[in-house]
């Protein structure tokens, strides 16, 4: 289910269909509601969702509600942002980082 900003919330159940089988690169923001740095980076992730509409799918996955996927990808700290292309991990950033760093990571996939 996509939000107004174009951000898509994925779960353990739809992760494969929405992320691994996507025709375009997908950025997944692994987050939790209690995580301060996650809340800090959230507006940046929403801006990216608007800027890259149609070119990159920007998604969020709540690690508390969906524990299987983060453990499959070795997510130990949050926020962790993983960029997928063609079902493979292309790049990964852990922690709250400036928007320019995220844009640079995404632009490499395009």
DAZIMO-V674908 format. One line per field, one symbol per residue. ss: DSSP state (2 for helix, 1 for strand, 0 for the rest). phi: phi as a letter, one per 40 degrees, with the letter a starting at -180 (. if undefined). burial: b if it has 16 or more other C-alpha atoms within 10 Angstrom, else e. A space follows every 50 residues. Layout:
ss->???
phi->???
burial->???
//
This chain:
ss->01000001100000222222000011111110000222222222222222 20000111111100002222220000000111111001111111000022 2222222220
phi->.ccdcgcbcbbdcbdcccbccccbdbcbccaacccdcccccdccccccdc cbdgbbcbbbbccccbcccdccbgcbbbcbbbbbaggbccaabbhcbcdd cccccccccc
burial->eeeeebbbbbbeeebeebbbbbebbbbbbbbbeeeeebeebbebbbebbb eeeeebbbbbbbbeebeebbeeeebeebbbbbbbbebeebeebeebeeee ebeebbeebe
//
